[in-house]
Amino acid sequence: MTRPANDSPLEVNCPQCAKPVPWLPASTYRPFCSKRCQQLDLGAWADESHRISGESAMDEADIETLLAQADRDAPLS
C-alpha cells in the first residue's frame, strides 16, 4: 500500500500547555514547546505531582525481611 507524500511535519501538542509543536530537529524541547514548559513538567515529576501507577516500592524493612527469609530457606552445602 502506498501512502501519499506529505511534506508537512508531524505535530504533537505540548504536554504542558497543548500548543502545537512540529516534530523537527529544530524543535529543541520537543515534545514541549519551550524550555519553560519542559521545566514545569520536570518540576511536577520531582514534586511527585506526576506518577506512574503501579505497586508501591518496598521499604527497607520489607527488603530485610525478604533477605532474612532467603537466608533461612537457603540449603547449606
N, C-alpha and C positions, 0 to 999 in steps of 0.2 A: 504494500500500500504506500503510495507516495503522498507526501504531505506538501501543501503549498508553501512556497518560500515566504518567510515572514521576517522582514528586516528590523522590526521593532523589538527592542529588548524586553525580556521578561520583567514584569514589575511586581513587586511584593509590597505589602503595606508594612510600615514601620510598626513593630510590636508595641511601641510605647505610645505613639501619637496617631497612628494609622495613616500618615502621609504616604503617598505612593513613592517607592524607591526603585529606580531602574537597577536591574541586576547586572551591573557592569563593573569591570576592574576600577573604573574611575569613582565608583561609589565606595569610598574608603571605609565607611562604617556600616556597610550592608550587613544584616537586614535593617539596620537602623538608619534614619535619615540624617542624623548628626551625632557628634560626639556627646552632646548634652543628653540625647535620648539613650545612647549607649550607657552613659554613666548612671542615669536614673535607673535603668534596668539592672545594672550591676549592683547598685545600692539596694535595690529591692531584694535581690538574691542574698546579699550579705546580711541584710536585716531580717532574713527569713520570712519576708512577706510572700515570696515565691517559693514553692516547694514542689518536689516530685513525690507523688503519693506512693505509698508502699508501707511495708512493715517498718517499725521503728528500729533503730540500730540498737545493738546490745550495749549495755553499760559494762563497766569494768567488773562489777560483781558477777554478772552473768558469765563473762569470759572466764573468770577464776573458777567458778563452779563447774563449767564445762571441762576445763583443764584438769581439775581435781578428779572429776568423773572419768576422764580418759586415762589418767594415771592409775586409778583403781581397776579399770577394765583391761588395761594392757597386760598381756601374758608375760610372765618373767621367762627369759630364756638364758 
